[in-house]
Amino acid sequence: MHKIPIHKEAIIVPTILIGVIWLVYLLQNFIILKECYGIIPLSFKGLRGIILAPLFHGNLKHIISNTVPLYVLTFFTFQFYDKLAYFVLINGWLISGIVVWMLPDFTIMNSSILSCHIGASGIIYVLAFFLFFSGIFRGEKTLMAVSLLVVFLYGSMVWGIFPRELLGIFNGEHISWESHLSGAVTGFILAYMLRNIGKKRKKPNWETEEYDHSDDDELWERYKNEYPEDFNSISSSELFENQEDKKDLTTENRKDT
C-alpha cells in the first residue's frame, strides 16, 4: 500500500497558527486587549483588522468552532500544495480582509453601532474553496480526492456566505457573512489563478503535441496480422455499407417495375 509522507510544514504551520490565535484570545479576554482590533468597514482605524481580525474571537464558542476546521484545512493546504500553500494563506488572508473592509457596513441599517469583523472564519472559507476548486481545475486524482473530502467535511459551509436573515434565521447571533463571502470568492480566484502551477493531471503521451502518430498505421497493421481472429466477423461499418447497397438495389428494382 502506498503511503503518503506527512510534510513537516503541514503540522508546524497550522499548530503555530492555532497557538497564536489561542494566545491572542487569552490576552484579549483576561489581560489587556479590550477594544476592537477587527475590520471596521471603510474606517481608517479598521484597516489594522485586515491583518489582526482573524486572530481575535468574540467568545469561547467562537474560537472553538473555528479551531478544528482551520487546523484541518491548513493541514490539507500545506500537505498537498507544498510552498504554494504560503502564497494561498498569506494572499487569502490579506485579500479577503481588504474586500470586507471595502464592503458597506450593512449592520448600520439596523443599528448605529459600527461593525467589527473578527474571527478566522474568512481564512477558513479561503482555504476550503481553494482546496475544492483547485482539485477540480487541476484534474489530478489526489487533489480531486481532497476536494471531495472537503465537501464531505465542510460542504454545509456554503450556506454561510448568505446573510442569515435571507435564510430565515433570527437567533440574535451576529455572523460575519461578509467575511465568509469574501473568503469564498478569494479562494475560488486563487484556485483559478494558480491552476497551472504545481501538481496537475499528466496528459497521456498521445494527447501531447509532441507525440508522433506516424507509427500508428504500422502498429495497427501488425495487430491485425498477429490477431486475425479478431477481424473474422464483419465490422459494423461494413454491415452498414451492405445494408445501404441492398436498399439501393431494391430502389432500382422498384423503378424498373
C-alpha positions in Angstrom: 0.0 0.0 0.0 1.4 3.4 -1.0 1.9 5.7 2.0 1.9 9.5 1.6 4.6 11.1 3.8 3.4 13.8 6.1 5.1 17.1 5.4 6.6 18.9 8.5 5.1 22.2 7.5 1.6 20.6 7.3 1.9 20.0 11.1 4.0 23.0 12.1 2.2 25.8 10.3 -1.4 25.0 11.5 -0.1 24.3 15.0 1.6 27.7 15.2 -1.4 29.4 13.7 -3.8 27.9 16.2 -1.4 28.5 19.0 -1.2 32.3 18.2 -5.0 32.5 17.9 -5.5 31.0 21.4 -2.7 33.2 22.9 -4.5 36.3 21.5 -7.8 35.0 22.9 -6.3 34.7 26.4 -4.8 38.2 26.1 -8.0 39.6 24.7 -10.2 38.3 27.5 -8.0 38.2 30.6 -5.4 40.9 30.3 -5.2 43.9 28.0 -6.9 43.6 24.6 -10.4 45.0 25.1 -11.1 47.3 22.2 -11.9 46.3 18.6 -9.0 45.0 16.6 -11.2 43.7 13.8 -12.2 45.1 10.5 -14.4 48.2 10.6 -15.6 48.7 7.0 -14.5 51.9 5.3 -12.8 53.1 8.5 -9.2 54.1 8.8 -9.0 52.5 12.2 -10.4 49.3 10.8 -7.5 48.9 8.4 -5.5 47.1 11.0 -8.2 44.5 11.2 -7.1 43.2 7.7 -4.1 41.7 9.4 -5.4 41.3 13.0 -9.1 40.3 12.7 -8.5 36.5 12.1 -6.6 36.4 15.4 -9.5 37.7 17.5 -12.6 35.9 18.5 -15.7 37.0 20.4 -16.1 34.2 22.9 -15.1 30.6 23.7 -17.7 29.1 21.4 -16.5 31.2 18.5 -12.8 30.2 18.8 -13.6 26.5 19.4 -15.8 26.4 16.3 -13.0 27.8 14.2 -10.1 25.9 15.7 -10.7 22.4 14.2 -11.6 23.4 10.6 -8.8 26.0 10.5 -6.3 23.3 11.5 -7.6 20.7 9.2 -7.8 22.9 6.1 -4.4 24.5 6.8 -3.0 21.0 7.1 -4.5 19.9 3.8 -3.2 23.0 2.0 0.4 22.6 3.2 0.3 18.8 2.8 -0.8 18.8 -0.9 0.3 22.2 -2.2 3.8 22.5 -0.7 5.3 26.0 -1.0 2.3 27.2 -2.9 0.4 27.0 0.4 2.2 30.0 1.8 1.1 32.1 -1.2 -2.5 30.9 -0.7 -2.6 31.5 3.0 -0.9 35.0 3.0 -2.7 36.4 0.0 -6.1 34.8 1.0 -5.7 36.4 4.5 -5.0 39.9 3.1 -7.3 39.9 0.0 -10.3 38.6 1.9 -9.7 41.2 4.6 -9.4 44.0 2.1 -12.7 43.0 0.5 -14.5 43.0 3.8 -13.1 46.4 4.6 -14.3 47.8 1.3 -17.8 46.5 1.6 -20.5 48.8 3.0 -21.4 48.3 6.7 -24.7 46.6 6.3 -25.5 46.4 10.0 -25.6 50.1 10.3 -29.0 49.9 8.6 -30.5 48.4 11.7 -28.1 49.9 14.3 -26.0 53.0 14.9 -23.1 50.7 16.1 -20.4 50.1 13.5 -19.5 46.5 12.6 -16.3 45.0 14.0 -15.5 41.8 12.0 -13.3 39.4 13.9 -12.6 35.7 13.6 -10.7 33.2 11.4 -13.8 32.1 9.5 -12.8 34.2 6.5 -9.5 32.3 6.3 -11.4 29.0 6.7 -13.5 29.9 3.7 -10.5 30.9 1.6 -8.8 27.5 2.2 -12.0 25.4 1.8 -12.9 27.0 -1.5 -9.3 26.9 -2.7 -8.9 23.2 -1.9 -12.2 22.3 -3.6 -11.9 24.3 -6.8 -8.1 23.7 -7.2 -8.7 20.0 -7.2 -11.4 20.4 -9.8 -9.4 22.7 -12.0 -6.2 20.6 -11.9 -7.9 17.2 -12.5 -5.2 15.4 -10.6 -6.6 12.4 -8.8 -5.1 13.0 -5.3 -6.2 16.7 -5.3 -9.7 15.7 -6.6 -9.9 13.3 -3.6 -9.0 16.2 -1.3 -11.8 18.3 -3.0 -14.3 15.5 -2.3 -13.1 15.2 1.3 -13.5 18.9 1.9 -17.1 18.8 0.5 -17.8 15.8 2.8 -16.4 17.5 5.9 -17.4 21.2 5.3 -19.9 21.2 2.4 -22.5 22.9 4.6 -20.3 25.9 4.9 -21.6 27.2 1.6 -24.7 28.5 3.5 -22.5 30.8 5.5 -21.9 33.1 2.6 -25.6 34.3 2.7 -27.0 36.7 5.2 -28.8 34.7 7.9 -31.8 36.9 7.6 -32.3 35.7 4.0 -32.4 32.1 5.3 -35.0 33.0 7.9 -32.5 32.7 10.8 -33.1 35.2 13.6 -31.3 34.0 16.7 -29.5 37.1 17.8 -26.0 35.9 16.8 -24.0 38.2 14.6 -22.3 36.2 11.9 -19.9 37.9 9.5 -21.3 36.6 6.3 -19.3 39.3 4.5 -16.1 37.6 5.7 -17.4 34.2 4.6 -18.4 35.5 1.2 -15.1 37.4 0.6 -13.1 34.3 1.7 -15.1 32.0 -0.6 -14.6 34.3 -3.6 -10.9 34.8 -2.8 -10.4 31.1 -2.5 -12.0 30.5 -5.9 -10.0 33.2 -7.6 -6.7 31.9 -6.2 -7.6 28.3 -7.3 -8.2 29.5 -10.8 -5.1 31.7 -11.0 -2.8 29.0 -9.7 -4.4 26.1 -11.6 -1.4 25.6 -13.9 1.3 25.9 -11.1 2.4 22.8 -9.3 0.8 19.4 -9.3 -1.8 18.6 -12.0 -3.0 15.8 -14.2 -0.4 14.4 -16.5 -1.6 14.1 -20.1 -1.1 10.7 -21.8 1.6 10.7 -24.5 -1.0 10.5 -27.3 -2.6 13.8 -26.1 0.6 15.8 -26.3 1.6 17.8 -29.3 5.0 16.1 -29.4 3.5 12.7 -29.8 4.4 11.1 -33.2 1.4 9.4 -34.8 3.4 8.2 -37.8 3.7 4.7 -36.4 0.0 4.2 -35.6 -0.9 2.7 -39.0 2.1 0.3 -38.9 1.1 -0.8 -35.4 -2.5 -1.3 -36.5 -1.5 -3.5 -39.4 0.8 -5.5 -37.2 -2.0 -6.1 -34.7 -4.3 -7.3 -37.5 -1.7 -9.7 -38.7 -1.0 -11.1 -35.2 -4.7 -11.4 -34.2 -6.6 -12.2 -37.4 -9.4 -13.9 -35.4 -10.5 -10.5 -34.2 -11.3 -9.5 -37.7 -13.2 -12.6 -39.0 -16.6 -11.1 -38.3 -18.0 -8.3 -40.4 -17.4 -4.9 -38.8 -20.3 -2.7 -38.1 -19.2 -0.2 -40.8 -19.1 -3.0 -43.4 -22.5 -4.2 -42.3 -23.9 -0.7 -42.7 -22.5 -0.4 -46.2 -24.0 -3.8 -47.2 -27.4 -2.6 -45.9 -27.2 0.6 -47.9 -26.3 -1.4 -51.1 -29.4 -3.6 -50.6 -31.6 -0.5 -50.2 -30.2 0.9 -53.4 -30.8 -2.4 -55.2 -34.4 -2.5 -54.0 -35.0 1.0 -55.2 -33.6 0.3 -58.6 -35.8 -2.8 -59.0 -38.9 -0.9 -58.0 -38.1 1.8 -60.6 -37.7 -0.8 -63.3 -41.1 -2.3 -62.4 
